[in-house]
């Protein structure tokens, strides 16, 4: 299972996109994936989900969304129960970083910065370092203009 948060929230399994559900469920999935491996209190999830304007039955509504999201993930192939309820009443979603696009992006950018710095490059070269980390080949331009002069 692979999760995309950069752009529309998506769940991918076996090369096919699985519906991520209604907007509120997508938001909960994104909240939990952004804090993957950490316990997020139900109150924090609710605060982020409703931005200070929760429904009257906040706790029950949140539990219903979580239940539907768990069901959706099971149908998508989650056999281990990615979303767990903590003893303190919060939620934990354990997804390895390589299964979440935003985590892979963060890792690739960090690696590109480190590679660029160790090679004596500049921040401008991070784009090429990032592409290398992602396995994408970018051709460097043979020349470009900087302050009116052609640089090779």
Rosetta blueprint (number, residue, H / E / L):
1 X L
2 X E
3 X E
4 X E
5 X L
6 X L
7 X L
8 X L
9 X L
10 X E
11 X E
12 X E
13 X E
14 X L
15 X L
16 X E
17 X E
18 X E
19 X L
20 X L
21 X L
22 X L
23 X H
24 X H
25 X H
26 X H
27 X H
28 X H
29 X H
30 X H
31 X H
32 X H
33 X H
34 X H
35 X L
36 X L
37 X L
38 X L
39 X L
40 X E
41 X L
42 X H
43 X H
44 X H
45 X H
46 X H
47 X H
48 X H
49 X H
50 X H
51 X L
52 X L
53 X L
54 X L
55 X L
56 X L
57 X L
58 X H
59 X H
60 X H
61 X H
62 X H
63 X H
64 X H
65 X H
66 X H
67 X H
68 X H
69 X H
70 X H
71 X H
72 X H
73 X H
74 X H
75 X H
76 X L
77 X L
78 X L
79 X L
80 X L
81 X L
82 X L
83 X E
84 X E
85 X E
86 X L
87 X L
88 X L
89 X L
90 X L
91 X E
92 X E
93 X E
94 X L
95 X L
96 X L
97 X H
98 X H
99 X H
100 X E
101 X H
102 X H
103 X H
104 X H
105 X H
106 X H
107 X H
108 X H
109 X H
110 X H
111 X H
112 X H
113 X H
114 X H
115 X H
116 X H
117 X H
118 X H
119 X L
120 X L
121 X L
122 X L
123 X H
124 X H
125 X H
126 X H
127 X H
128 X H
129 X H
130 X H
131 X H
132 X H
133 X H
134 X H
135 X L
136 X L
137 X L
138 X L
139 X L
140 X L
141 X L
142 X L
143 X L
144 X E
145 X E
146 X E
147 X L
148 X L
149 X E
150 X E
151 X E
152 X L
